[in-house]
Amino acid sequence: MAAERTKAEQTYLLKVGRKIRSVRESSGHSQETFAVKCGLDRTYISDVERGERNISLLNLRKIANALKVEVHFLVQ
């Protein structure tokens, strides 16, 4: 069983998710078209954007590439 997240961890996941959503929406992609572009499932993208998923580095890289930004831009 996974340990529960601290408030700070949850806040950070939400911050990153909101940044991803903001850039995705600015680029004009729906979650569905964006998920296809990333090679990920739409529900995964939804979970990440809502801060409910602890995203892996490899998936974060896929998302950054699809958004045409550097990974550090999404996590700063």
NUTIFI-90324 format. One record per residue: x, y, z of N, C-alpha, C in turn. Coordinates in steps of 0.05 Angstrom, whole numbers, plus 5000, padded with zeros to 4 digits. Layout:
N
XYZXYZXYZ
...
# end
This chain:
76
501749765000500050005000501850255000
501250444983502850684980502250875004
504351015011504051215033502451445023
500951565041499351805033501252035028
500452215011502052445004501752665026
503852805030503753035048502253265033
501453455048500053695037501853835017
504453855023506353985005506653824979
506753564981506953394957504453424939
502153424952499653444937499453724924
500253924938500254194927502154214903
504454084904506354094882505153944857
503953714862502753564839500553734826
499053864842496854034831498054274816
500154394826501454614812502454524784
503854304783504854194758502554134739
500454004749498153934733496854174721
496554384737495354634728496954764706
499654754709501454864688501054714662
500954444664500654274640497954344627
495854364643493154434632493254704618
494454904631494555174620495955174593
498255044591499755044566498254884545
497054654553495454494534493154654523
491654794540489354944531490255184513
492455304520493555524503494355424475
495155174474495855064448493454964432
491054974444488654914430487954614429
489254454445488754164446486654094467
484853914459483153784479484753574493
483753474516485253264529485553024511
483452964496483552734478485652754456
485752974442487753004421490553024433
490753154456493353174469494352904478
492652744489493352474498494452304475
493152324452494052184428496852284420
497152544420499752664413502052564432
501352524457503252444477503652134477
501751994466501851704468501051604495
499251754508498251684535495251674534
494051564555491151544557489951814566
487651884556486252134564485752144594
485051914606484551924634487051974650
489351884640491951934653492452234652
492052364629492452654626490552804646
488052714647486152834665487152814694
488052584702489052544730491452714736
493252734716495652904720494853194723
493053294706492253574707490753644733
489453444745488053494770489753434795
492353374790494153324812493653064826
492352874813491652624826493552394818
495452454800497252254791500152354795
501852184806504652244809506052164783
506552354766507452304739510352204739
510952024721513751924719515352114702
517952104704519652284689519352234659
519051984651518851924623516252034611
514052014627511552124617511552434618
512952544637513252834638514752934613
516752784605518252844580516452824556
514752624554512852594532511052844530
510052914554508153144555509653404547
512053444558513553684551514153694521
514853474509515453464480512953524464
510653424472508153474458507353764460
508053894483507454174487509554364475
511854234466514054394455515254584475
515554474500516854624522518854444535
520654564550522554404566521254304591
522154074601521053954625521154144648
523454284651523754464674521654684674
520654764651518554974649516054874664
515454614662512954504673513254464704
515654434714516054364742517054594759
517654824747518655044762516555194777
# end
